[in-house]
Amino acid sequence: MGKIRSTDEPVGKMAQLMAELYSFMATEMIERLGNETGKAAIRNAVTKFGEARAKIMIEEAHERGLEINAETYALVRDMPSMPWEKDPKNPCDITYCPMHDMWEQLDALELGALYCEIDDVLYKSFNVEYERPLCKTHGDHCCRFIVKS
């Protein structure tokens, strides 16, 4: 189990708990279904979760009369940006992610990498073209998000 304390920052603590629950569920899926089928099931679940989140965010954007684009995604994003930390010298780089922190504690970075694919679903839903050449779940020092449109 991960090391979460009652005094931890609340948003980060909830993100870590979500990551821990995801890790337990993903591990169970792989154990019951096998590696290949389990990972396919995880990816499918993450995609459906991302699509459900995007649907609500797009609904809010329409209610607010906003276009569906990168700027709007930032305005209606459902996940709080704290306690994720950006590099002050390069705001494209996320240097701390509470979910990654939990997956690292659980030795579950490979499973975490599958969850990180949710960003593809969310950005695509907002017609945003982006690259993530670096990702902490792949062992990089940061997650680098380069938004192109």
CYANA upper distance limits for C-alpha pairs under 8 A (distance plus 0.5 A):
  1 MET  CA     20 GLU  CA      8.24
  1 MET  CA    105 GLN  CA      8.31
  1 MET  CA    106 LEU  CA      6.98
  2 GLY  CA     20 GLU  CA      7.69
  2 GLY  CA    102 MET  CA      6.51
  2 GLY  CA    105 GLN  CA      6.27
  2 GLY  CA    106 LEU  CA      6.72
  3 LYS  CA    105 GLN  CA      8.27
  4 ILE  CA      8 ASP  CA      7.43
  4 ILE  CA     13 LYS  CA      7.26
  4 ILE  CA     16 GLN  CA      8.27
  5 ARG  CA     13 LYS  CA      8.50
  8 ASP  CA     12 GLY  CA      7.84
  8 ASP  CA     13 LYS  CA      6.53
  9 GLU  CA     13 LYS  CA      6.46
  9 GLU  CA     83 PRO  CA      8.35
 10 PRO  CA     14 MET  CA      6.68
 11 VAL  CA     15 ALA  CA      6.75
 11 VAL  CA     80 PRO  CA      8.04
 11 VAL  CA     82 MET  CA      7.41
 11 VAL  CA     83 PRO  CA      7.35
 12 GLY  CA     16 GLN  CA      6.62
 12 GLY  CA     82 MET  CA      7.67
 12 GLY  CA     83 PRO  CA      6.06
 12 GLY  CA     84 TRP  CA      8.42
 12 GLY  CA     98 PRO  CA      6.18
 13 LYS  CA     17 LEU  CA      6.64
 13 LYS  CA     98 PRO  CA      8.14
 14 MET  CA     18 MET  CA      6.56
 15 ALA  CA     19 ALA  CA      6.64
 15 ALA  CA     98 PRO  CA      6.63
 15 ALA  CA     99 MET  CA      6.30
 16 GLN  CA     20 GLU  CA      6.55
 16 GLN  CA     98 PRO  CA      6.06
 16 GLN  CA     99 MET  CA      5.56
 16 GLN  CA    101 ASP  CA      7.98
 16 GLN  CA    102 MET  CA      6.05
 17 LEU  CA     21 LEU  CA      6.61
 18 MET  CA     22 TYR  CA      6.57
 18 MET  CA     99 MET  CA      8.19
 19 ALA  CA     23 SER  CA      6.57
 19 ALA  CA     99 MET  CA      5.72
 19 ALA  CA    100 HIS  CA      8.42
 19 ALA  CA    102 MET  CA      6.91
 19 ALA  CA    103 TRP  CA      7.32
 19 ALA  CA    112 GLY  CA      8.27
 20 GLU  CA     24 PHE  CA      6.83
 20 GLU  CA    102 MET  CA      6.93
 20 GLU  CA    103 TRP  CA      7.57
 20 GLU  CA    106 LEU  CA      8.41
 21 LEU  CA     25 MET  CA      6.67
 22 TYR  CA     26 ALA  CA      6.39
 23 SER  CA     27 THR  CA      6.48
 23 SER  CA    103 TRP  CA      7.78
 23 SER  CA    108 ALA  CA      7.34
 23 SER  CA    111 LEU  CA      7.14
 23 SER  CA    112 GLY  CA      7.84
 24 PHE  CA     28 GLU  CA      6.70
 25 MET  CA     29 MET  CA      6.73
 26 ALA  CA     30 ILE  CA      6.83
 26 ALA  CA     38 GLY  CA      8.11
 26 ALA  CA     39 LYS  CA      8.41
 26 ALA  CA     42 ILE  CA      6.80
 26 ALA  CA    111 LEU  CA      7.42
 27 THR  CA     31 GLU  CA      6.63
 27 THR  CA    111 LEU  CA      8.35
 28 GLU  CA     32 ARG  CA      6.57
 29 MET  CA     33 LEU  CA      6.22
 29 MET  CA     34 GLY  CA      8.08
 29 MET  CA     38 GLY  CA      5.60
 29 MET  CA     39 LYS  CA      8.27
 29 MET  CA     41 ALA  CA      7.97
 29 MET  CA     42 ILE  CA      7.92
 30 ILE  CA     34 GLY  CA      5.38
 30 ILE  CA     35 ASN  CA      5.61
 30 ILE  CA     36 GLU  CA      8.27
 30 ILE  CA     37 THR  CA      7.79
 30 ILE  CA     38 GLY  CA      4.63
 30 ILE  CA     39 LYS  CA      6.99
 31 GLU  CA     35 ASN  CA      7.82
 31 GLU  CA     38 GLY  CA      8.02
 32 ARG  CA     38 GLY  CA      7.99
 33 LEU  CA     37 THR  CA      6.17
 33 LEU  CA     38 GLY  CA      5.48
 34 GLY  CA     38 GLY  CA      5.91
 35 ASN  CA     39 LYS  CA      6.49
 36 GLU  CA     40 ALA  CA      6.75
 37 THR  CA     41 ALA  CA      6.64
 38 GLY  CA     42 ILE  CA      6.69
 39 LYS  CA     43 ARG  CA      6.62
 39 LYS  CA    114 LEU  CA      8.40
 40 ALA  CA     44 ASN  CA      6.64
 41 ALA  CA     45 ALA  CA      6.64
 42 ILE  CA     46 VAL  CA      6.59
 42 ILE  CA    114 LEU  CA      7.84
 43 ARG  CA     47 THR  CA      6.54
 43 ARG  CA    114 LEU  CA      6.89
 43 ARG  CA    115 TYR  CA      7.93
 43 ARG  CA    117 GLU  CA      8.35
 44 ASN  CA     48 LYS  CA      6.69
 45 ALA  CA     49 PHE  CA      6.58
 46 VAL  CA     50 GLY  CA      6.58
 46 VAL  CA    114 LEU  CA      8.40
 46 VAL  CA    115 TYR  CA      6.68
 46 VAL  CA    117 GLU  CA      8.08
 46 VAL  CA    118 ILE  CA      6.56
 47 THR  CA     51 GLU  CA      6.61
 47 THR  CA    117 GLU  CA      8.40
 47 THR  CA    118 ILE  CA      6.67
 47 THR  CA    121 VAL  CA      6.92
 48 LYS  CA     52 ALA  CA      6.63
 49 PHE  CA     53 ARG  CA      6.71
 49 PHE  CA    118 ILE  CA      8.46
 50 GLY  CA     54 ALA  CA      6.53
 50 GLY  CA    118 ILE  CA      6.08
 50 GLY  CA    119 ASP  CA      8.31
 50 GLY  CA    121 VAL  CA      6.25
 50 GLY  CA    122 LEU  CA      6.47
 51 GLU  CA     55 LYS  CA      6.56
 51 GLU  CA    121 VAL  CA      7.07
 51 GLU  CA    122 LEU  CA      7.56
 51 GLU  CA    125 SER  CA      8.12
 52 ALA  CA     56 ILE  CA      7.14
 53 ARG  CA     57 MET  CA      6.87
 53 ARG  CA     78 ASP  CA      8.10
 53 ARG  CA    122 LEU  CA      8.30
 54 ALA  CA     58 ILE  CA      6.44
 54 ALA  CA    121 VAL  CA      8.48
 54 ALA  CA    122 LEU  CA      6.32
 54 ALA  CA    125 SER  CA      6.81
 54 ALA  CA    126 PHE  CA      8.42
 55 LYS  CA     59 GLU  CA      6.60
 56 ILE  CA     60 GLU  CA      6.78
 57 MET  CA     61 ALA  CA      6.72
 57 MET  CA     73 TYR  CA      8.23
 57 MET  CA     76 VAL  CA      6.24
 57 MET  CA     77 ARG  CA      7.11
 57 MET  CA     78 ASP  CA      7.50
 58 ILE  CA     62 HIS  CA      6.70
 58 ILE  CA     68 ILE  CA      7.63
 58 ILE  CA     76 VAL  CA      8.43
 58 ILE  CA    126 PHE  CA      8.24
 59 GLU  CA     63 GLU  CA      6.74
 60 GLU  CA     64 ARG  CA      6.71
 60 GLU  CA     76 VAL  CA      7.45
 61 ALA  CA     65 GLY  CA      6.62
 61 ALA  CA     66 LEU  CA      5.51
 61 ALA  CA     67 GLU  CA      7.50
 61 ALA  CA     68 ILE  CA      7.63
 61 ALA  CA     72 THR  CA      7.43
 61 ALA  CA     76 VAL  CA      7.16
 62 HIS  CA     66 LEU  CA      6.26
 62 HIS  CA     67 GLU  CA      7.91
 66 LEU  CA     72 THR  CA      7.01
 67 GLU  CA     72 THR  CA      7.09
 68 ILE  CA     72 THR  CA      6.53
 68 ILE  CA     73 TYR  CA      7.75
 68 ILE  CA    126 PHE  CA      5.74
 68 ILE  CA    127 ASN  CA      7.34
 69 ASN  CA     73 TYR  CA      6.71
 69 ASN  CA    126 PHE  CA      5.57
 69 ASN  CA    127 ASN  CA      6.25
 69 ASN  CA    128 VAL  CA      6.65
 69 ASN  CA    149 SER  CA      8.27
 70 ALA  CA     74 ALA  CA      6.93
 70 ALA  CA    123 TYR  CA      8.11
 70 ALA  CA    126 PHE  CA      6.96
 70 ALA  CA    127 ASN  CA      7.88
 70 ALA  CA    128 VAL  CA      6.10
 70 ALA  CA    147 VAL  CA      8.36
 70 ALA  CA    149 SER  CA      7.27
 71 GLU  CA     75 LEU  CA      7.02
 72 THR  CA     76 VAL  CA      6.68
 72 THR  CA    126 PHE  CA      8.47
 73 TYR  CA     77 ARG  CA      6.05
 73 TYR  CA    123 TYR  CA      8.27
 73 TYR  CA    126 PHE  CA      6.91
 83 PRO  CA     96 TYR  CA      8.34
 83 PRO  CA     97 CYS  CA      7.83
 83 PRO  CA     98 PRO  CA      7.65
 84 TRP  CA     94 ILE  CA      7.35
 84 TRP  CA     95 THR  CA      8.09
 84 TRP  CA     96 TYR  CA      5.87
 84 TRP  CA     97 CYS  CA      5.42
 84 TRP  CA     98 PRO  CA      7.21
 85 GLU  CA     94 ILE  CA      6.14
 85 GLU  CA     95 THR  CA      6.07
 85 GLU  CA     96 TYR  CA      5.42
 85 GLU  CA     97 CYS  CA      7.41
 86 LYS  CA     90 ASN  CA      7.89
 86 LYS  CA     91 PRO  CA      5.93
 86 LYS  CA     92 CYS  CA      7.71
 86 LYS  CA     93 ASP  CA      6.08
 86 LYS  CA     94 ILE  CA      4.93
 86 LYS  CA     95 THR  CA      6.01
 86 LYS  CA     96 TYR  CA      7.67
 87 ASP  CA     91 PRO  CA      5.90
 87 ASP  CA     92 CYS  CA      8.05
 87 ASP  CA     93 ASP  CA      6.09
 87 ASP  CA     94 ILE  CA      6.84
 87 ASP  CA     95 THR  CA      6.58
 92 CYS  CA    144 ARG  CA      5.92
 92 CYS  CA    145 PHE  CA      5.69
 92 CYS  CA    146 ILE  CA      6.76
 93 ASP  CA    142 CYS  CA      6.33
 93 ASP  CA    143 CYS  CA      6.02
 93 ASP  CA    144 ARG  CA      4.90
 93 ASP  CA    145 PHE  CA      6.97
 94 ILE  CA    142 CYS  CA      5.88
 94 ILE  CA    143 CYS  CA      5.50
 94 ILE  CA    144 ARG  CA      6.82
 94 ILE  CA    145 PHE  CA      8.49
 95 THR  CA    141 HIS  CA      7.35
 95 THR  CA    142 CYS  CA      5.18
 95 THR  CA    143 CYS  CA      7.21
 96 TYR  CA    100 HIS  CA      8.29
 96 TYR  CA    101 ASP  CA      8.24
 96 TYR  CA    142 CYS  CA      7.84
 97 CYS  CA    101 ASP  CA      6.73
 98 PRO  CA    102 MET  CA      6.85
 99 MET  CA    103 TRP  CA      6.79
 99 MET  CA    112 GLY  CA      8.38
100 HIS  CA    104 GLU  CA      6.45
100 HIS  CA    109 LEU  CA      7.73
100 HIS  CA    112 GLY  CA      7.44
100 HIS  CA    136 LYS  CA      7.45
100 HIS  CA    137 THR  CA      6.99
101 ASP  CA    105 GLN  CA      6.80
102 MET  CA    106 LEU  CA      6.72
103 TRP  CA    107 ASP  CA      6.42
103 TRP  CA    108 ALA  CA      5.24
103 TRP  CA    109 LEU  CA      5.75
103 TRP  CA    111 LEU  CA      8.33
103 TRP  CA    112 GLY  CA      6.60
104 GLU  CA    108 ALA  CA      6.54
104 GLU  CA    109 LEU  CA      6.29
108 ALA  CA    112 GLY  CA      6.73
109 LEU  CA    113 ALA  CA      6.56
109 LEU  CA    137 THR  CA      5.60
109 LEU  CA    138 HIS  CA      7.78
110 GLU  CA    114 LEU  CA      7.30
110 GLU  CA    137 THR  CA      7.24
110 GLU  CA    138 HIS  CA      8.02
111 LEU  CA    115 TYR  CA      7.26
112 GLY  CA    116 CYS  CA      6.77
112 GLY  CA    137 THR  CA      6.70
113 ALA  CA    117 GLU  CA      7.31
113 ALA  CA    137 THR  CA      5.66
113 ALA  CA    138 HIS  CA      7.32
114 LEU  CA    118 ILE  CA      8.49
116 CYS  CA    137 THR  CA      8.49
117 GLU  CA    121 VAL  CA      7.70
118 ILE  CA    122 LEU  CA      6.83
119 ASP  CA    123 TYR  CA      6.46
120 ASP  CA    124 LYS  CA      6.43
121 VAL  CA    125 SER  CA      6.62
122 LEU  CA    126 PHE  CA      7.15
123 TYR  CA    127 ASN  CA      6.86
123 TYR  CA    128 VAL  CA      5.51
123 TYR  CA    129 GLU  CA      7.51
123 TYR  CA    130 TYR  CA      8.02
124 LYS  CA    128 VAL  CA      5.99
124 LYS  CA    129 GLU  CA      7.45
127 ASN  CA    149 SER  CA      8.33
128 VAL  CA    147 VAL  CA      7.61
128 VAL  CA    148 LYS  CA      7.71
128 VAL  CA    149 SER  CA      5.87
129 GLU  CA    147 VAL  CA      6.65
129 GLU  CA    148 LYS  CA      5.79
129 GLU  CA    149 SER  CA      5.80
130 TYR  CA    145 PHE  CA      7.31
130 TYR  CA    146 ILE  CA      5.89
130 TYR  CA    147 VAL  CA      4.77
130 TYR  CA    148 LYS  CA      5.75
130 TYR  CA    149 SER  CA      7.69
131 GLU  CA    144 ARG  CA      8.39
131 GLU  CA    145 PHE  CA      6.43
131 GLU  CA    146 ILE  CA      5.61
131 GLU  CA    147 VAL  CA      7.08
131 GLU  CA    148 LYS  CA      8.24
132 ARG  CA    143 CYS  CA      7.34
132 ARG  CA    144 ARG  CA      5.77
132 ARG  CA    145 PHE  CA      5.33
132 ARG  CA    146 ILE  CA      6.79
133 PRO  CA    143 CYS  CA      8.31
133 PRO  CA    144 ARG  CA      6.72
133 PRO  CA    145 PHE  CA      8.02
134 LEU  CA    138 HIS  CA      8.12
134 LEU  CA    140 ASP  CA      6.25
134 LEU  CA    141 HIS  CA      8.24
134 LEU  CA    142 CYS  CA      6.80
134 LEU  CA    143 CYS  CA      5.55
134 LEU  CA    144 ARG  CA      5.63
134 LEU  CA    145 PHE  CA      8.43
135 CYS  CA    139 GLY  CA      7.34
135 CYS  CA    140 ASP  CA      5.91
135 CYS  CA    141 HIS  CA      8.03
135 CYS  CA    142 CYS  CA      6.32
135 CYS  CA    143 CYS  CA      4.59
135 CYS  CA    144 ARG  CA      7.07
136 LYS  CA    140 ASP  CA      5.11
136 LYS  CA    141 HIS  CA      6.35
136 LYS  CA    142 CYS  CA      5.66
136 LYS  CA    143 CYS  CA      5.98
